Amino acid sequence: MDHNELKRRTKDFAHRCVKLCANLQGDYLSRHISSQLIRSATSTAANYRAACMGHSKAAFISKLSIVIEEVDESSFWIEFLYEEGILSRNQVSLLLEEANELASIFIAARKTLQTKK
């Protein structure tokens, strides 16, 4: 998978998370989770974009580590929405699947780059 495709997927993931959060109720917990999920999902996309601008392999690996942390945090908040009964499994399953796929892709890429050092 090339960088442009991953840029598109991470940005699409961020947009989908924002739309999901925009439809949540306005209670305290939903607002808190929304804020956290929007921050981590948009950070995933922004940091991957920044990683692609890296001036060295080390810089790319460093940014990729941030991307992995942010997409994993996004997974956490999506799971939390389900576990708290705010959303159904059906409402979060595709988004959670995409978060897990992105994490797997970025973890594999980081491992490959680290072994080529």
C-alpha positions as CSV (number, residue, x, y, z in Angstrom):
1,M,0.0,0.0,0.0
2,D,1.4,3.4,-0.9
3,H,1.7,6.6,1.1
4,N,-1.1,8.3,-0.8
5,E,-3.5,5.5,-0.1
6,L,-2.6,5.5,3.6
7,K,-3.0,9.3,3.7
8,R,-6.5,8.9,2.2
9,R,-7.4,6.1,4.6
10,T,-6.2,7.9,7.7
11,K,-8.0,11.1,6.7
12,D,-11.2,9.2,5.9
13,F,-10.9,7.4,9.3
14,A,-10.7,10.9,11.0
15,H,-13.7,12.1,9.1
16,R,-15.7,9.0,10.0
17,C,-14.8,9.5,13.7
18,V,-15.8,13.1,13.6
19,K,-19.2,12.2,12.0
20,L,-19.7,9.5,14.6
21,C,-19.0,12.0,17.5
22,A,-21.2,14.7,15.9
23,N,-24.2,12.3,16.4
24,L,-23.6,11.5,20.0
25,Q,-25.8,12.9,22.8
26,G,-24.7,15.9,24.7
27,D,-24.2,14.3,28.1
28,Y,-20.9,14.8,29.9
29,L,-19.4,11.3,29.1
30,S,-20.3,11.5,25.5
31,R,-18.8,15.0,25.1
32,H,-15.6,13.8,26.9
33,I,-15.2,10.7,24.7
34,S,-16.1,12.7,21.6
35,S,-13.3,15.2,22.4
36,Q,-10.8,12.4,23.0
37,L,-11.7,10.4,19.9
38,I,-11.8,13.4,17.6
39,R,-8.3,14.5,18.9
40,S,-6.8,11.0,18.5
41,A,-8.4,10.2,15.1
42,T,-7.4,13.5,13.6
43,S,-3.9,13.2,15.1
44,T,-3.6,9.8,13.4
45,A,-4.2,11.4,10.0
46,A,-2.1,14.6,10.7
47,N,0.9,12.7,12.0
48,Y,0.9,10.2,9.2
49,R,0.9,13.1,6.7
50,A,3.8,14.6,8.7
51,A,5.6,11.3,8.7
52,C,5.5,11.3,4.9
53,M,7.3,14.6,5.0
54,G,10.1,13.2,7.1
55,H,13.6,14.0,6.1
56,S,15.1,10.7,7.2
57,K,14.2,7.2,7.9
58,A,14.6,7.8,11.7
59,A,12.2,10.8,11.5
60,F,9.7,8.6,9.6
61,I,9.9,5.8,12.2
62,S,9.5,8.3,15.0
63,K,6.4,9.8,13.5
64,L,5.1,6.4,12.7
65,S,5.3,5.5,16.3
66,I,3.1,8.5,17.2
67,V,0.6,7.4,14.5
68,I,0.5,3.9,16.0
69,E,-0.2,5.4,19.5
70,E,-2.9,7.7,18.2
71,V,-4.8,5.0,16.2
72,D,-4.6,2.7,19.2
73,E,-6.0,5.4,21.4
74,S,-8.8,5.9,18.8
75,S,-9.6,2.2,19.1
76,F,-9.7,2.5,22.8
77,W,-12.3,5.3,22.7
78,I,-14.4,3.5,20.1
79,E,-14.4,0.4,22.2
80,F,-15.3,2.6,25.3
81,L,-18.3,4.0,23.5
82,Y,-19.6,0.4,23.0
83,E,-18.7,-0.8,26.5
84,E,-20.5,2.1,28.1
85,G,-23.6,1.3,26.1
86,I,-23.5,4.7,24.3
87,L,-23.3,3.0,20.9
88,S,-24.1,-0.6,19.7
89,R,-21.6,-3.0,18.4
90,N,-23.1,-2.6,15.0
91,Q,-22.5,1.2,15.1
92,V,-18.8,0.9,16.0
93,S,-17.7,-2.4,14.3
94,L,-16.6,-1.0,10.9
95,L,-14.8,1.9,12.4
96,L,-13.1,-0.3,15.0
97,E,-12.1,-2.7,12.2
98,E,-10.5,0.1,10.2
99,A,-8.6,1.3,13.3
100,N,-7.3,-2.2,13.9
101,E,-6.3,-2.6,10.2
102,L,-4.5,0.8,10.2
103,A,-2.6,-0.1,13.4
104,S,-1.5,-3.4,11.9
105,I,-0.3,-1.8,8.8
106,F,1.7,0.9,10.6
107,I,3.1,-1.6,13.1
108,A,4.3,-3.9,10.3
109,A,5.8,-0.9,8.4
110,R,7.7,0.2,11.5
111,K,9.0,-3.3,12.1
112,T,10.2,-3.6,8.5
113,L,11.9,-0.2,8.6
114,Q,13.6,-1.0,12.0
115,T,15.0,-4.3,10.7
116,K,16.4,-2.5,7.6
117,K,18.4,0.0,9.8
